[in-house]
Amino acid sequence: MRHLSFANVVASLALFIALGGSAYAAIKIRGKDVVNGSLTGADIRNGSIGTADVAGLRAADFAAGQLPQGAAGPAGPAGAAGPAGSKGDTGEKGERGDPGADALAVALPGARAHSSVSSQPFTGTIDNEIPLDAEAYDVGGMYDPPNDFLTIRRAGTYVLTGHIAFNGGGSERQVRLVVNGSLVEIADERTGTTAQTMQVTTTRRLQVGDKVALGRYNAANATAVDFGCCPDVWLSAQFVSP
């Protein structure tokens, strides 16, 4: 110790400062002593940070896309059904459309045509066709004015009816149903000159295109047949079965 030189003193002092300064730095450096963003991965030794050092981190501490997406978890149980909603207002009823051709095809054909004549001259023992000039109804296009007959448009069984209201006068009078020019049914009256309402009805199997007409008969000594006014003279044909 007697022979300490200046160089020895300086070296010893430098070693003391170096050792003392490192310990001081290790004890005294805190997060506030480090400038934000100044530390990088190169400043941290690999494997030196453990789970306990990052236990407080949450998903919010990472930017979008930094964390990998995990597998989808199982579906949760279905929730309880919510209450039923209130019933809406009823809309306005639409207008009924016109029946189309298909609807007409499945309807039961039938027609009734009237005659507006008040008398018919005598031209022989039979006048097969009384003029028909107005329809009461027509389903299936059976009456085509100015024809004086009904045309069958669908094969089947029909009820045929002829009706005449005769005024007084003459003697024997008849109402006749005629199909394709041939007499098929007669309503016969022989009650003298009083007014008579006469009607004849029959059921016939008819084919497409058959023509049904209303005829009348009066005795040869009558010069004319006087009818009651329309609609007392009419002819009808109504489909009842195939």
C-alpha positions in Angstrom: 0.0 0.0 0.0 3.0 2.2 0.5 3.9 2.0 -3.1 0.4 2.9 -4.6 0.8 4.7 -7.8 -1.6 7.1 -9.5 -2.3 4.5 -12.2 -3.3 1.9 -9.6 -5.7 4.3 -8.0 -7.3 5.3 -11.2 -7.8 1.7 -12.3 -9.4 0.7 -9.0 -11.7 3.7 -9.1 -12.9 2.9 -12.6 -13.6 -0.8 -11.7 -15.7 0.4 -8.7 -17.7 2.8 -10.8 -18.4 0.2 -13.5 -19.6 -2.4 -11.0 -21.6 0.0 -8.9 -23.2 1.7 -11.9 -24.5 -1.6 -13.4 -26.1 -2.7 -10.2 -27.7 0.7 -9.8 -29.1 0.6 -13.3 -30.5 -2.9 -12.8 -32.3 -1.7 -9.6 -33.4 1.7 -10.6 -34.6 1.5 -14.3 -38.5 1.5 -14.6 -40.9 1.6 -17.6 -41.2 5.4 -17.2 -37.4 5.6 -17.8 -37.8 4.0 -21.3 -39.0 6.1 -24.2 -42.2 4.6 -25.8 -41.4 2.6 -28.9 -37.6 2.6 -28.2 -37.4 -1.1 -27.3 -37.4 -3.7 -30.1 -37.3 -7.4 -30.3 -33.6 -7.2 -30.5 -33.4 -5.7 -27.0 -35.2 -8.7 -25.4 -33.5 -12.0 -25.0 -35.3 -14.9 -26.7 -37.3 -17.0 -24.2 -36.9 -14.4 -21.4 -40.6 -13.5 -21.4 -42.9 -16.1 -19.8 -46.7 -16.6 -19.4 -46.7 -14.7 -16.1 -45.3 -11.6 -17.9 -48.2 -11.4 -20.4 -51.1 -12.8 -18.3 -52.9 -9.4 -18.3 -53.1 -9.2 -22.1 -56.6 -9.2 -23.8 -57.8 -9.4 -27.4 -58.3 -5.6 -27.3 -54.5 -5.2 -26.8 -54.0 -6.5 -30.4 -54.8 -4.9 -33.7 -57.3 -6.6 -36.1 -55.7 -9.5 -37.9 -52.8 -9.9 -35.5 -54.3 -12.9 -33.8 -55.1 -16.1 -35.8 -58.8 -17.1 -35.9 -59.6 -20.2 -33.9 -62.0 -23.0 -35.0 -65.7 -22.3 -34.6 -67.2 -23.5 -31.4 -70.2 -25.7 -31.1 -73.7 -24.2 -31.7 -75.4 -23.0 -28.7 -78.9 -24.1 -27.6 -81.9 -22.6 -29.5 -83.5 -19.7 -27.8 -87.1 -19.6 -26.7 -89.7 -18.7 -29.3 -90.6 -15.1 -29.3 -94.2 -13.9 -28.9 -96.5 -14.1 -31.9 -96.8 -10.9 -33.9 -100.1 -9.0 -34.3 -102.4 -10.1 -37.1 -102.2 -7.8 -40.2 -105.2 -6.1 -41.7 -107.3 -8.0 -44.2 -106.7 -6.9 -47.7 -109.5 -5.8 -50.0 -111.3 -8.5 -51.9 -110.4 -8.6 -55.6 -113.0 -8.5 -58.3 -114.3 -11.7 -59.6 -112.9 -12.5 -63.1 -114.9 -13.6 -66.1 -115.2 -17.4 -66.4 -112.7 -18.7 -69.0 -113.1 -21.3 -71.7 -112.1 -24.1 -69.3 -114.7 -23.1 -66.7 -117.4 -23.1 -69.5 -116.3 -26.5 -70.6 -117.0 -28.1 -67.3 -120.4 -26.3 -66.7 -123.5 -28.2 -67.4 -124.8 -27.0 -70.8 -128.3 -25.6 -71.0 -130.2 -23.0 -72.8 -133.7 -21.5 -73.0 -134.9 -19.3 -75.9 -138.2 -17.3 -76.2 -140.3 -16.4 -79.1 -141.9 -12.9 -79.4 -144.4 -13.8 -82.1 -148.1 -13.4 -81.1 -149.5 -15.5 -84.0 -148.4 -17.9 -86.7 -150.3 -18.5 -90.0 -151.5 -22.0 -90.8 -149.3 -23.5 -93.5 -150.2 -27.2 -93.2 -150.8 -29.7 -90.5 -147.3 -29.2 -88.9 -145.2 -26.1 -88.5 -142.0 -27.6 -87.2 -140.2 -24.4 -86.2 -141.7 -21.5 -84.2 -139.4 -18.5 -84.5 -137.0 -18.0 -81.5 -135.5 -14.6 -81.1 -134.5 -14.0 -77.5 -132.5 -16.1 -75.0 -133.3 -16.3 -71.2 -130.0 -18.1 -70.6 -127.4 -20.0 -72.6 -124.5 -22.0 -71.1 -122.3 -23.6 -73.6 -123.3 -21.6 -76.7 -126.4 -23.6 -77.7 -128.5 -20.7 -79.0 -127.2 -18.7 -82.0 -129.7 -16.1 -83.3 -131.3 -15.9 -85.7 -131.5 -19.7 -85.7 -134.9 -21.0 -84.6 -133.4 -24.0 -82.8 -130.9 -25.0 -80.1 -127.7 -26.8 -81.1 -126.3 -29.5 -78.9 -122.6 -28.8 -78.1 -121.9 -31.7 -75.8 -123.1 -35.3 -76.1 -125.3 -36.6 -73.3 -128.8 -37.0 -71.9 -130.9 -33.8 -72.0 -134.3 -32.7 -70.7 -136.2 -31.0 -73.5 -139.2 -28.7 -72.8 -141.5 -26.8 -75.1 -144.1 -24.3 -73.8 -146.9 -22.4 -75.6 -149.7 -20.3 -74.2 -152.4 -20.5 -76.8 -155.1 -17.8 -77.0 -158.7 -18.8 -77.6 -159.7 -19.9 -81.0 -159.3 -22.9 -83.2 -160.0 -26.4 -82.0 -157.3 -29.1 -81.7 -153.8 -27.7 -80.7 -150.5 -29.4 -80.0 -147.1 -28.5 -78.7 -144.3 -30.5 -80.4 -140.6 -31.2 -79.8 -138.6 -31.8 -83.0 -135.0 -33.1 -83.2 -133.2 -32.9 -86.6 -136.6 -32.4 -88.3 -138.2 -35.5 -86.7 -141.0 -35.3 -84.2 -140.0 -36.8 -80.8 -142.8 -35.7 -78.4 -146.3 -34.2 -78.4 -148.6 -32.5 -75.9 -152.1 -33.0 -77.3 -155.1 -30.8 -76.4 -158.6 -31.2 -77.8 -160.6 -28.9 -75.5 -162.2 -26.5 -78.0 -161.7 -22.8 -78.4 -160.7 -21.7 -74.9 -157.2 -20.3 -74.1 -154.8 -23.1 -73.2 -151.3 -23.2 -71.7 -149.6 -26.3 -73.0 -146.2 -27.8 -72.2 -144.3 -30.9 -73.3 -141.3 -32.4 -71.7 -139.1 -35.4 -72.6 -135.7 -36.9 -71.9 -133.5 -37.7 -74.9 -129.9 -38.9 -75.6 -128.5 -36.4 -78.0 -125.2 -36.0 -79.9 -123.0 -33.1 -80.8 -124.7 -31.1 -83.6 -128.2 -32.3 -83.0 -130.8 -29.5 -83.5 -133.8 -29.1 -81.2 -136.8 -27.1 -82.4 -140.2 -26.1 -81.0 -143.2 -27.0 -83.2 -147.0 -26.7 -83.0 -150.0 -28.2 -84.7 -153.5 -26.8 -85.2 -156.5 -28.3 -86.9 -157.0 -27.7 -90.6 -160.1 -25.5 -90.0 -158.0 -22.9 -88.2 -156.4 -20.2 -90.3 -153.9 -19.1 -87.7 -152.5 -20.0 -84.2 -152.6 -17.1 -81.8 -150.1 -17.2 -79.0 -149.9 -15.4 -75.7 -147.3 -12.7 -75.5 -143.6 -13.4 -74.8 -142.2 -15.1 -72.7 -145.1 -17.6 -72.8 -143.6 -19.3 -75.9 -140.2 -20.9 -75.2 -138.0 -23.9 -75.8 -135.3 -25.3 -73.4 -132.7 -28.0 -73.4 -130.8 -28.9 -70.2 -127.9 -31.4 -69.9 -128.4 -33.9 -67.0 -125.8 -36.6 -67.5 -123.1 -37.8 -69.9 
